[in-house]
Amino acid sequence: MLILGVSALEHDPAALLLRDGVVEAAIEENKLVRFPARGVPRAAIKCCLDKAAVAWKDIDFVALAARPFHGWLRKSLWCARQALSSPPGSAYYEAKVLGTLSRERGNYQALS
């Protein structure tokens, strides 16, 4: 059984490939692209698949190490507490976080 693990939401995006519970390959996106990366770790996923000599069709499961709604809720509550001191800044930040959440959701759907 092949399981592709992906950690991608906030920082340090990475990918891991397990074959029958044994780590075949694991790498952070930043090691491959040489600049701070965020979002879906495309290069790390490709590296893991290449190292194990498997294709997407061979993957049995994809595990996501993320709780995007939880992170959005935490940031939103922080933003709501700050809204009393700076309403325009809080509205901008809230819109930015909502956009990031929807973009990441779209990226995960593209993976499946």
Accessible surface in RSA format (square Angstrom, percent):
REM  Atomic radii and reference values for relative SASA: ProtOr
REM  Chains: A
REM  Algorithm: Lee & Richards
REM  Probe-radius: 1.40
REM  Slices: 20
REM RES _ NUM      All-atoms   Total-Side   Main-Chain    Non-polar    All polar
REM                ABS   REL    ABS   REL    ABS   REL    ABS   REL    ABS   REL
RES MET A   1   118.40  61.3  87.20  57.7  31.20  74.3  77.83  66.2  40.57  53.8
RES LEU A   2    13.61   7.6  13.57   9.7   0.04   0.1  13.57   9.5   0.04   0.1
RES ILE A   3    47.27  26.9  47.27  35.2   0.00   0.0  47.27  34.0   0.00   0.0
RES LEU A   4     0.16   0.1   0.16   0.1   0.00   0.0   0.16   0.1   0.00   0.0
RES GLY A   5    14.73  18.2   0.00   N/A  14.73  18.2  13.87  38.1   0.86   1.9
RES VAL A   6     3.04   2.0   0.05   0.0   2.98   7.2   0.75   0.6   2.29   6.2
RES SER A   7    42.54  35.9  41.34  55.2   1.20   2.8  18.30  39.0  24.24  34.0
RES ALA A   8     1.92   1.8   0.00   0.0   1.92   4.4   0.70   1.0   1.22   3.2
RES LEU A   9    32.53  18.1  22.09  15.8  10.44  26.2  22.09  15.5  10.44  28.1
RES GLU A  10    62.96  36.1  58.79  44.5   4.17   9.9  32.88  63.6  30.09  24.6
RES HIS A  11   122.59  67.0 111.63  77.6  10.96  28.0  78.25  80.6  44.34  51.6
RES ASP A  12    68.19  47.8  62.09  61.8   6.10  14.4  12.46  29.3  55.73  55.6
RES PRO A  13     1.77   1.3   1.65   1.5   0.11   0.4   1.69   1.4   0.08   0.5
RES ALA A  14    23.96  22.0  23.45  36.2   0.51   1.2  23.67  33.3   0.28   0.7
RES ALA A  15     3.82   3.5   0.00   0.0   3.82   8.7   2.12   3.0   1.69   4.5
RES LEU A  16    55.48  30.9  55.48  39.7   0.00   0.0  55.48  39.0   0.00   0.0
RES LEU A  17     0.00   0.0   0.00   0.0   0.00   0.0   0.00   0.0   0.00   0.0
RES LEU A  18    40.70  22.7  40.69  29.1   0.01   0.0  40.69  28.6   0.01   0.0
RES ARG A  19    84.03  35.3  81.22  41.4   2.81   6.7  34.44  47.1  49.59  30.1
RES ASP A  20   105.36  73.8  75.59  75.2  29.77  70.4  38.98  91.7  66.38  66.2
RES GLY A  21    64.80  79.9   0.00   N/A  64.80  79.9  30.84  84.6  33.96  76.1
RES VAL A  22    98.70  64.9  95.00  86.0   3.69   8.9  98.70  85.8   0.00   0.0
RES VAL A  23    88.16  58.0  67.07  60.7  21.09  50.8  67.07  58.3  21.09  57.2
RES GLU A  24    60.66  34.8  44.43  33.6  16.23  38.7   3.57   6.9  57.09  46.6
RES ALA A  25     5.87   5.4   2.02   3.1   3.85   8.8   5.87   8.3   0.00   0.0
RES ALA A  26    62.90  57.8  30.93  47.7  31.97  72.7  31.11  43.8  31.80  84.2
RES ILE A  27    46.96  26.7  37.50  27.9   9.46  22.8  45.48  32.8   1.47   4.0
RES GLU A  28    67.90  39.0  65.36  49.4   2.54   6.1  15.98  30.9  51.92  42.4
RES GLU A  29    13.27   7.6  13.27  10.0   0.00   0.0   1.27   2.5  12.00   9.8
RES ASN A  30    44.10  30.4  37.60  36.3   6.50  15.6  17.06  41.1  27.04  26.1
RES LYS A  31   122.30  59.7 115.67  71.0   6.63  15.8  62.01  55.8  60.29  64.2
RES LEU A  32    66.10  36.8  38.14  27.3  27.96  70.3  40.31  28.3  25.79  69.4
RES VAL A  33    40.80  26.8  25.20  22.8  15.59  37.6  31.02  27.0   9.78  26.5
RES ARG A  34   194.45  81.6 162.93  83.1  31.52  75.1  66.55  91.0 127.90  77.5
RES PHE A  35   126.06  63.1 118.93  73.7   7.13  18.5 125.05  75.8   1.01   2.9
RES PRO A  36   124.65  90.8 105.63  96.3  19.02  69.1 108.27  89.4  16.38 101.8
RES ALA A  37    15.10  13.9   7.87  12.1   7.23  16.4  10.98  15.5   4.12  10.9
RES ARG A  38   172.30  72.3 142.28  72.5  30.02  71.5  56.58  77.3 115.72  70.1
RES GLY A  39     6.36   7.8   0.00   N/A   6.36   7.8   6.20  17.0   0.16   0.4
RES VAL A  40    11.15   7.3   0.57   0.5  10.58  25.5   0.57   0.5  10.58  28.7
RES PRO A  41     0.12   0.1   0.00   0.0   0.12   0.5   0.12   0.1   0.00   0.0
RES ARG A  42   145.11  60.9 138.35  70.5   6.76  16.1  68.11  93.1  77.00  46.7
RES ALA A  43    32.75  30.1  23.09  35.6   9.66  22.0  29.44  41.5   3.31   8.8
RES ALA A  44     0.00   0.0   0.00   0.0   0.00   0.0   0.00   0.0   0.00   0.0
RES ILE A  45     5.47   3.1   5.47   4.1   0.00   0.0   5.47   3.9   0.00   0.0
RES LYS A  46   129.62  63.2 127.59  78.3   2.03   4.8  98.93  89.0  30.69  32.7
RES CYS A  47    40.67  30.8  34.06  38.0   6.61  15.5  11.21  28.4  29.45  31.8
RES CYS A  48     0.24   0.2   0.24   0.3   0.00   0.0   0.00   0.0   0.24   0.3
RES LEU A  49    10.93   6.1  10.93   7.8   0.00   0.0  10.93   7.7   0.00   0.0
RES ASP A  50    86.09  60.3  65.07  64.8  21.02  49.7  31.06  73.1  55.02  54.9
RES LYS A  51   147.31  71.9 111.22  68.2  36.09  85.9  74.02  66.6  73.29  78.1
RES ALA A  52    10.77   9.9   0.00   0.0  10.77  24.5   3.42   4.8   7.35  19.5
RES ALA A  53    91.92  84.5  56.17  86.7  35.75  81.3  67.42  94.9  24.51  64.9
RES VAL A  54    24.87  16.4   8.09   7.3  16.78  40.4  13.61  11.8  11.26  30.5
RES ALA A  55    44.35  40.8  37.95  58.6   6.40  14.6  43.52  61.3   0.83   2.2
RES TRP A  56   112.75  45.2 101.86  49.3  10.90  25.6  79.39  42.3  33.36  54.1
RES LYS A  57   182.22  88.9 142.30  87.3  39.92  95.0 106.44  95.8  75.78  80.7
RES ASP A  58    59.04  41.4  46.14  45.9  12.90  30.5  16.06  37.8  42.98  42.9
RES ILE A  59    23.27  13.2   4.10   3.1  19.17  46.2   4.10   3.0  19.17  52.0
RES ASP A  60    79.06  55.4  50.87  50.6  28.18  66.6  13.31  31.3  65.75  65.6
RES PHE A  61   117.65  58.9 112.35  69.6   5.30  13.8 117.65  71.3   0.00   0.0
RES VAL A  62    61.25  40.3  30.80  27.9  30.45  73.4  30.80  26.8  30.45  82.6
RES ALA A  63    52.27  48.1  44.85  69.2   7.41  16.9  51.49  72.5   0.77   2.0
RES LEU A  64    78.15  43.5  49.50  35.4  28.65  72.0  50.06  35.2  28.08  75.6
RES ALA A  65    71.45  65.7  45.15  69.7  26.30  59.8  58.29  82.1  13.17  34.9
RES ALA A  66    30.60  28.1   1.18   1.8  29.43  66.9  10.60  14.9  20.01  53.0
RES ARG A  67   157.96  66.3 144.33  73.6  13.63  32.5  70.29  96.1  87.67  53.1
RES PRO A  68    41.91  30.5  39.76  36.2   2.15   7.8  39.90  32.9   2.00  12.5
RES PHE A  69   125.01  62.5 124.33  77.0   0.68   1.8 124.33  75.4   0.68   1.9
RES HIS A  70    92.39  50.5  88.09  61.2   4.30  11.0  59.31  61.1  33.09  38.5
RES GLY A  71    13.62  16.8   0.00   N/A  13.62  16.8  13.40  36.8   0.23   0.5
RES TRP A  72    51.69  20.7  47.62  23.1   4.07   9.6  49.35  26.3   2.35   3.8
RES LEU A  73    73.65  41.0  73.65  52.7   0.00   0.0  73.65  51.7   0.00   0.0
RES ARG A  74   134.70  56.6 128.39  65.4   6.31  15.0  64.30  87.9  70.39  42.7
RES LYS A  75    46.23  22.6  44.30  27.2   1.93   4.6  23.35  21.0  22.88  24.4
RES SER A  76    16.61  14.0  12.76  17.0   3.85   8.9  13.46  28.7   3.15   4.4
RES LEU A  77    98.04  54.6  97.12  69.5   0.92   2.3  97.19  68.3   0.85   2.3
RES TRP A  78   121.10  48.6 121.04  58.6   0.06   0.1 101.25  54.0  19.84  32.2
RES CYS A  79     5.61   4.2   5.57   6.2   0.04   0.1   0.45   1.1   5.16   5.6
RES ALA A  80    63.42  58.3  45.96  70.9  17.45  39.7  52.91  74.5  10.51  27.8
RES ARG A  81   158.79  66.7 137.17  69.9  21.62  51.5  72.91  99.6  85.88  52.0
RES GLN A  82    71.06  39.7  70.20  51.3   0.86   2.1  12.18  25.9  58.88  44.7
RES ALA A  83    33.80  31.1  31.82  49.1   1.98   4.5  31.89  44.9   1.91   5.1
RES LEU A  84   167.95  93.5 140.06 100.2  27.89  70.1 142.55 100.1  25.40  68.3
RES SER A  85    95.10  80.4  56.74  75.7  38.37  88.4  56.63 120.6  38.47  53.9
RES SER A  86    52.28  44.2  49.40  65.9   2.88   6.6  32.96  70.2  19.33  27.1
RES PRO A  87    82.51  60.1  77.10  70.3   5.42  19.7  78.95  65.2   3.56  22.1
RES PRO A  88   105.49  76.9  90.57  82.6  14.92  54.2  99.70  82.3   5.80  36.0
RES GLY A  89    36.93  45.5   0.00   N/A  36.93  45.5  31.37  86.1   5.56  12.5
RES SER A  90    12.70  10.7   7.80  10.4   4.90  11.3   8.75  18.6   3.95   5.5
RES ALA A  91    65.73  60.4  51.59  79.6  14.14  32.2  60.44  85.1   5.28  14.0
RES TYR A  92   153.32  71.6 145.65  82.9   7.68  20.0 115.17  86.5  38.16  47.0
RES TYR A  93    66.02  30.8  66.02  37.6   0.00   0.0  47.85  36.0  18.18  22.4
RES GLU A  94    44.99  25.8  44.99  34.0   0.00   0.0  33.99  65.7  11.00   9.0
RES ALA A  95    64.73  59.5  51.16  79.0  13.57  30.9  55.60  78.3   9.13  24.2
RES LYS A  96   119.17  58.1 105.75  64.9  13.41  31.9  64.72  58.2  54.45  58.0
RES VAL A  97    13.85   9.1  12.49  11.3   1.36   3.3  13.51  11.7   0.34   0.9
RES LEU A  98    84.58  47.1  81.35  58.2   3.23   8.1  81.67  57.4   2.90   7.8
RES GLY A  99    27.02  33.3   0.00   N/A  27.02  33.3  25.24  69.3   1.79   4.0
RES THR A 100    45.47  32.3  45.47  46.1   0.00   0.0  36.91  49.6   8.56  12.9
RES LEU A 101    38.86  21.6  35.86  25.7   3.00   7.5  38.65  27.1   0.21   0.6
RES SER A 102    71.47  60.4  59.14  78.9  12.33  28.4  46.54  99.1  24.93  34.9
RES ARG A 103   143.27  60.2 133.06  67.8  10.21  24.3  67.30  92.0  75.97  46.0
RES GLU A 104    13.06   7.5  13.06   9.9   0.00   0.0   0.17   0.3  12.90  10.5
RES ARG A 105   149.85  62.9 147.96  75.4   1.89   4.5  46.86  64.0 102.99  62.4
RES GLY A 106    34.96  43.1   0.00   N/A  34.96  43.1  27.59  75.7   7.37  16.5
RES ASN A 107    34.11  23.5  32.91  31.8   1.20   2.9   0.55   1.3  33.56  32.4
RES TYR A 108    24.71  11.5  18.96  10.8   5.75  15.0  18.93  14.2   5.79   7.1
RES GLN A 109   101.63  56.8  88.12  64.4  13.50  32.1  39.68  84.5  61.95  47.0
RES ALA A 110    77.36  71.1  39.96  61.7  37.39  85.1  52.42  73.8  24.94  66.1
RES LEU A 111    31.72  17.7  18.62  13.3  13.10  32.9  21.48  15.1  10.23  27.5
RES SER A 112   123.62 104.5  62.32  83.2  61.30 141.2  77.21 164.4  46.41  65.0
END  Absolute sums over single chains surface
CHAIN  1 A     7301.6       5968.2       1333.4       4658.6       2643.0
END  Absolute sums over all chains
TOTAL          7301.6       5968.2       1333.4       4658.6       2643.0
